[in-house]
Amino acid sequence: MAAGTSGYALCIRAGLGSWVAGLGLTAAQLAENLEAGYRKHIPTDLQVLPAEHSERFVAHAGGFASPISVQKGACHVAAMQIAAEPLLRQEVRKQYQDFTSAQPPLLPLGLSRRQQPLW
């Protein structure tokens, strides 16, 4: 891999963006489903097996040598797109804030945190 070229950029250049788009939901649609709390967008199923779908992207000269490597690259592209979606990130942060809280253990009266043996 050339210096300054990410795996995501190589996968996009190889055309895996369209492979991921054909999987069902985009990252934005997934975020809207999560925000709405129901299936606002219904994913579409592939009409062929993933191995057959990825055969188009196999290039032995340079790029992906097998359908399995195409699928691994497509998973990387999908993960990067999901991780970069602002609405999805906001919804995940909201979920964590709603269901988590940090509560320090209670101390006996008269003791400060600095007097604890663990500090």
N, C-alpha and C positions, 0 to 999 in steps of 0.2 A: 504494500500500500504506500502510495506517495505521501511524503510529509505534508501535513495540512489537509489531507483528504480523509473524511470520516467514513465509517462503514455505512452510515445512513446515506451519505452523498453518493457513494458507489452503487448502492442498491437502487436509489432513485434514478441515477443515470442509466442503469441497466433496465429500467422500465418496471420495477416492482411496485411503483405507486399504483399503477393500474391493476396489478395483481391483487393488492390489498383492497382497493376500491371495490373489487368484485366479490369480496368476502361477505358482505351483508350490510353492516353499519359503518359509517364513517365515525371518526372520533367526535365530531360535533354532534352527530345524531345520538351517539352513546351518552354524551354529556347531557343532552336534552332529556333523554329517557331517565337518567339518574336524577336530574333536577325535578322532573315532573313526578317521579315516584311511580310511574306506570309506563307501559310500552307505547309511547307516543309514536315511535318509528318502529315498524316491524322489519326485522332483518330478512333479507332475501337469501334463499339457499342456493348453493352452487348446483348447477344441473349436471356437472361432471365431478369425478373424483378429484381431490386436490392434486394428486400425482399427475393426472391428465391435464389439469389446469396449468400446472407449472412446467409441463413439457415445452411450451412455447418459449420459455425464458432460458432454456438450457443453451449455453454457448460454449462449446469446448475450446474454442480459440482463446477466449479470455472472458472471465466473468464466472458464471456458475456452471459447474461440470456435471451436476446431477439434479434431478427434481428435489431431492432432500435438501441440497444446499440452497435451492431457490426458496423452499419453504422456510428454512431457517432465516434467510435474508428477509423474507416477507414478514416473519414474526418480529424481527428487529425493527423493520419499518413501521409496522402497526404499533409496537410498543412505544417507539419514539413519537409517533403522532398522538397517541393517547396521552403520553406524559407531557406533551407540549400544549395540549388543549386547555386554554384558560378557564373555561366554564367547568370542565371536569376537575381541574385542580382546585377550584374554588369550592366545588361540591364536596370533594374529599376532605378538604380542610374543615368545612362546616360539620361534616359527619364526625370527625375526630374531636372537634371542640364540643359538640353536643354530648358525646358519650365518654369523654375522658375528663379527669380532673386530678390535679396533683394536691394531695393533702399530706403535709408533713406529720410525722408522729407527734402525739401530744407529749409534753414534758411535765414532770412534777413541778409544783409551784416552787418558785425561788431559783430554779436552774435556768441558765441561759443556754443557747445552742453551743456556744464556745466551751462550756464546761462539760459537754458530753464527751465520753471517751472516743467516740467514732470521729469526731472532728479533729 
